[in-house]
Amino acid sequence: MNPQTGTQQSCKSVDQAGQGVTQVENGMGGYPPVNLPPSAEQSPTQNQQFIVDALRRHTGDFVRVSMSFNNTDREFKGTVQDVGMDHVTLEDERLNSRVILPLIFVNYIEIPK
């Protein structure tokens, strides 16, 4: 923690194996910094990339997206308009609306034939 600005500091260092390791100072006096492996710095995960690629192949197709957030389950239906690294945009023509859904809350996606 930088005492002048009150912000968290991080720095890159190299461990004994020669791997780059990001250290984040946790700001709790007496505790050592947290070491994150290089893979933790990479985004998105391989599983997320698979989902994003699958959704991009179905741009323009009708899908059902099941999500859980705030201790509730919701299902969204619509045509895939756009897919980002962390979200999907659906258009519901019946309601004449678009929704942006964060992929972090997705349980499953159904793509009917």
Secondary structure by P-SEA (a helix, b strand, c coil): ccccccbbbbbbbcccccbbbbbbccccccccbbbbcccccccccaaaaaaaaaaaaaccccbbbbbccccbbbbbbcccccccccbbbbbbccccbbbbbcccccccccccc
